[in-house]
């Protein structure tokens, strides 16, 4: 069966809002290292990694062996009603890495579920249904997380179990304060936070939830220290800080293991998912014990923390740490950003190049101006595919190329991607 026939069957039985990349969607059938092969036999360098999820790459022996060993026991599932050794070991490791004092961990199946859990914990702990979120944010696909997502392209309903107020600081390139210096920008956003608290809430807000670098929103990077300034205000009210590390965790930003560490603060809770499982379905929350233990009703997780997912995740985390992939992300991320900014100097459809580590956004605009160009982004997506490179796309206007390759990326592969990106963007500009 051809990929076009499979695409037709996909569209017949799956929701029309379930997006597919490319005019001619592809089916990935094999993968190794940082390269994937489609059903037609075409091989691509993967610079989106299953939306930042295949953080170590493909066909990694240490991870495959750990999963296979668990399969060989015959125990694929037990539920959290029974002890799961790898779940405990992984939770201990994440609690230690989090830097949160007296931390406890709860495992879920995805980032959406992790953020839903964090919101439930915060609202229970504070006995309030009020939440602060950043404009242009994205936190998931479920009821509460859609309700606090500050990007209408990903929030189809105004219905929500929470009362949300949005603050500035997410999308600096198009923010009304965007032309300010770092210090003045942080001050303006912090003044806005205080004003929002005083005018749109009753003060007893449960939490501020924020992505240290916005993911779906276009890899937007606030000035370091923004969330430290925010936390000073939050502390005055007793409001919790939740860092959504679903895309920024596990060293991807290069400078730090967690994205929030760039701001010099320790959050009350962090959510995680994606890269931890290297393709296996796993997410979770790590939080202060008093916050985690604040639920008064019974609860379990049928699939969260299951033996297969935690065995694979433990092997992934060990591999990441043993091979200093955070350091590799910093080195190659800096190289890519420098090359892309050089491209931007000579190509006027590149409005902005931003990011940290191997989490890079290239915002495309109309030639000669700053108006967002989703058409240029879609064209670049097709051009890179034609040249053997898979990239992502996002942003409030759908005009940002998102680059997030596996953290095992090599120097040669980084140069190859730069060459393809340059040729593709220059072709679209012409």
Secondary structure, DSSP 8 states (H G I E B T S, - for coil): --HHHHHHHHHHHS-TTS---SSS---EEEEEBTEEEETTS-EEEESSHHHHT-TT-BS-HHHHHHHHHHHHHT-S---TTS--HHHHHHHHHHHHHH--TTEEEEEESSHHHHHHHHHHHHHHHHT--EEEEETT----SSHHHHHH---GGG------SSEEEEES-S-GGGSTTTTS-HHHHHHHHHHHHHHHHHHHS-S---EEEE-SEETTTT-EE--TTHHHHHHHHHHHHT-EEEEE-TTTTTTTTSS-SSGGGGGT---SEEEE-GGGGTTS--EEEEEEHHHHTT--S----SSTT-HHHHHHHHHHHHHHHHTTHHHHHHHHHHHHHHHHHHHHHH-TTEEEEEEETTEEEEEEB-TTS--B-HHHHHHHHHHHHHTTEE-EEESTTS-EEEE---TT--HHHHHHHHHHHHHHHHHHH-
